[in-house]
Amino acid sequence: MTYLQKRFRDFLREEDGIVLAETLMILPMLIWVLVAMFVYWDVWRTVNTGQKAAYSIADLLSRQEDPIAPSYLANMRNILTFLMPGAPAATMRITSFEFDEDENEYCQLFSYSTDIVAAPVLTESEIQNWRATKIPTLSDRESVFVVETWVNFQPRFDTGVLNFAPGLGPMTFGEFIVTRPRERRIVLEGTAHDCL
């Protein structure tokens, strides 16, 4: 009986192969953490690149002195795509308006969208809703324009672990950039507007 007890105690104290067993238990978690870090880094890279691209488009537009041709705005999508390499196609809407103090409302100069289905062109009544929440206070006849961008993001890997950690699904990241033109205002060639 003592011999069996001694052999059993020796078996419990045996440590050969413990590193291999621990590695096999921890390795799947380490691989999951590595993939999850890659996915989350990709999310923040997409957000950062989209924000920089939207600000670059706004800066390009703010420097315009003459009325803008519709082809110029159409080519802004090419610039947006160039500034976001590897990201999915982005949608962009540009809206220019000025404040009329006598009427106490915004007067729309133009609204342009690269994808009318995803981001319809805005009407003058729709931009009035921005006054309280999105646009800073403007003085009479002060003009601004808004560059809105939307980037659809699809994670390359599913980092979910059953119901414990659901992971990331498809997302849309948007930017809303309000910019004052360097000249009085920017207008679109061939569009009629009532703002004086």
C-alpha positions as CSV (number, residue, x, y, z in Angstrom):
1,M,0.0,0.0,0.0
2,T,2.8,2.3,0.8
3,Y,4.4,1.7,-2.6
4,L,1.1,2.7,-4.4
5,Q,0.8,5.9,-2.2
6,K,4.4,6.8,-3.0
7,R,3.9,6.3,-6.7
8,F,0.7,8.4,-6.6
9,R,2.4,11.2,-4.8
10,D,5.3,11.2,-7.2
11,F,2.8,11.4,-10.1
12,L,1.1,14.5,-8.6
13,R,4.4,16.2,-8.1
14,E,5.6,15.5,-11.7
15,E,6.1,18.7,-13.7
16,D,7.3,17.4,-17.0
17,G,5.2,18.8,-19.9
18,I,3.6,21.5,-17.8
19,V,4.9,24.3,-20.1
20,L,3.4,22.6,-23.1
21,A,0.0,22.2,-21.4
22,E,0.0,25.8,-20.3
23,T,0.9,26.9,-23.8
24,L,-1.9,24.9,-25.4
25,M,-4.3,26.5,-23.0
26,I,-3.1,30.1,-23.5
27,L,-2.2,30.1,-27.2
28,P,-5.8,30.4,-28.6
29,M,-6.4,33.4,-26.3
30,L,-3.1,35.0,-27.5
31,I,-4.1,34.6,-31.1
32,W,-7.5,36.0,-30.5
33,V,-6.0,39.1,-28.7
34,L,-3.6,39.6,-31.6
35,V,-6.4,39.5,-34.2
36,A,-8.7,41.7,-32.1
37,M,-5.9,44.3,-31.8
38,F,-5.4,44.3,-35.5
39,V,-9.2,44.8,-36.1
40,Y,-9.5,47.6,-33.5
41,W,-6.4,49.3,-35.0
42,D,-8.0,49.1,-38.4
43,V,-11.1,50.8,-37.0
44,W,-9.2,53.7,-35.6
45,R,-7.0,54.0,-38.8
46,T,-10.2,54.2,-40.9
47,V,-11.7,56.9,-38.6
48,N,-8.5,58.9,-38.6
49,T,-8.0,58.7,-42.3
50,G,-11.6,59.7,-43.0
51,Q,-11.4,62.7,-40.7
52,K,-8.1,63.9,-42.3
53,A,-9.6,63.4,-45.8
54,A,-12.8,65.4,-44.9
55,Y,-10.7,68.3,-43.5
56,S,-8.5,68.3,-46.6
57,I,-11.6,68.5,-48.9
58,A,-12.9,71.4,-46.7
59,D,-9.6,73.2,-47.0
60,L,-9.5,72.8,-50.8
61,L,-13.0,74.2,-51.1
62,S,-12.3,77.1,-48.7
63,R,-9.6,78.4,-51.0
64,Q,-11.9,78.8,-54.0
65,E,-12.4,82.4,-55.2
66,D,-14.5,81.9,-58.3
67,P,-17.7,80.0,-58.7
68,I,-17.1,76.2,-58.6
69,A,-17.8,74.1,-61.6
70,P,-20.0,70.9,-61.0
71,S,-17.1,68.9,-62.5
72,Y,-14.8,70.2,-59.8
73,L,-17.2,68.9,-57.1
74,A,-17.5,65.6,-59.0
75,N,-13.7,65.2,-58.9
76,M,-13.7,65.8,-55.1
77,R,-14.8,62.2,-54.8
78,N,-11.7,61.1,-56.6
79,I,-9.6,63.1,-54.2
80,L,-11.5,61.6,-51.3
81,T,-10.8,58.1,-52.6
82,F,-7.2,59.0,-53.2
83,L,-6.8,60.3,-49.6
84,M,-8.3,57.1,-48.2
85,P,-6.2,54.2,-49.7
86,G,-7.5,50.8,-48.8
87,A,-10.7,52.1,-47.3
88,P,-14.1,51.3,-48.9
89,A,-15.8,53.9,-51.1
90,A,-16.9,57.0,-49.2
91,T,-19.9,59.2,-49.7
92,M,-19.7,63.0,-49.6
93,R,-22.1,65.8,-49.4
94,I,-21.2,69.5,-49.6
95,T,-23.7,72.2,-48.6
96,S,-23.0,76.0,-48.8
97,F,-25.2,78.6,-47.2
98,E,-25.2,82.0,-45.5
99,F,-27.2,83.5,-42.7
100,D,-29.8,86.1,-43.4
101,E,-30.4,88.1,-40.3
102,D,-33.5,89.9,-41.6
103,E,-35.3,86.6,-42.3
104,N,-33.5,84.9,-39.3
105,E,-32.7,81.8,-41.4
106,Y,-30.1,80.2,-43.5
107,C,-30.1,80.9,-47.2
108,Q,-28.8,77.9,-49.2
109,L,-26.3,78.6,-52.0
110,F,-26.0,75.0,-53.1
111,S,-26.0,71.4,-52.0
112,Y,-24.1,68.7,-53.8
113,S,-23.9,64.9,-53.1
114,T,-21.6,62.3,-54.7
115,D,-24.3,59.6,-54.0
116,I,-27.9,60.9,-54.1
117,V,-29.3,57.7,-52.7
118,A,-27.0,57.4,-49.7
119,A,-26.9,61.1,-49.0
120,P,-29.7,63.1,-50.7
121,V,-29.1,66.7,-51.6
122,L,-30.4,69.0,-48.8
123,T,-33.1,71.6,-49.2
124,E,-33.1,75.0,-47.5
125,S,-35.7,73.9,-45.0
126,E,-33.5,70.9,-43.9
127,I,-30.5,73.0,-43.1
128,Q,-32.5,75.2,-40.7
129,N,-32.4,72.3,-38.2
130,W,-28.7,72.6,-37.9
131,R,-28.9,76.1,-36.4
132,A,-29.4,75.0,-32.8
133,T,-27.0,72.0,-32.7
134,K,-24.4,71.9,-35.4
135,I,-23.6,75.4,-36.8
136,P,-22.0,78.1,-34.8
137,T,-23.7,81.5,-34.5
138,L,-23.3,83.5,-37.7
139,S,-23.5,87.2,-38.3
140,D,-25.6,88.7,-41.1
141,R,-24.5,87.5,-44.6
142,E,-21.8,85.4,-43.1
143,S,-21.3,82.3,-45.2
144,V,-20.1,78.8,-44.3
145,F,-20.1,75.4,-46.0
146,V,-20.4,71.9,-44.6
147,V,-18.5,68.9,-45.8
148,E,-20.1,65.6,-44.7
149,T,-18.5,62.3,-45.3
150,W,-19.6,58.7,-44.6
151,V,-17.3,55.7,-44.8
152,N,-18.6,52.2,-44.5
153,F,-16.4,49.9,-42.6
154,Q,-16.4,46.1,-42.7
155,P,-14.1,44.3,-40.2
156,R,-11.7,41.9,-41.9
157,F,-12.1,39.3,-39.1
158,D,-14.9,38.4,-36.7
159,T,-13.4,38.8,-33.3
160,G,-16.6,37.6,-31.5
161,V,-16.4,34.8,-29.0
162,L,-19.8,33.2,-28.8
163,N,-22.1,35.4,-26.7
164,F,-19.3,36.4,-24.3
165,A,-17.7,39.0,-26.6
166,P,-19.9,39.8,-29.7
167,G,-17.1,41.5,-31.7
168,L,-17.5,44.2,-34.3
169,G,-19.9,44.3,-37.1
170,P,-20.3,46.6,-40.1
171,M,-20.2,50.3,-39.2
172,T,-20.4,53.7,-40.8
173,F,-18.2,56.5,-39.7
174,G,-19.3,60.1,-40.5
175,E,-17.7,63.5,-40.4
176,F,-19.4,66.9,-40.2
177,I,-17.0,69.7,-41.0
178,V,-18.2,73.3,-40.9
179,T,-15.8,75.7,-42.7
180,R,-15.7,79.4,-43.4
181,P,-14.6,80.2,-47.0
182,R,-11.5,82.5,-47.3
183,E,-13.5,84.7,-49.7
184,R,-17.1,85.8,-48.9
185,R,-18.7,82.6,-50.0
186,I,-18.5,79.6,-52.4
187,V,-21.1,79.2,-55.0
188,L,-21.8,76.6,-57.8
189,E,-21.7,77.6,-61.4
190,G,-25.1,77.5,-63.1
191,T,-27.2,77.5,-59.9
192,A,-29.7,80.3,-59.1
193,H,-29.9,81.4,-55.5
194,D,-31.7,84.3,-53.8
195,C,-28.9,85.3,-51.4
196,L,-27.5,88.7,-52.2
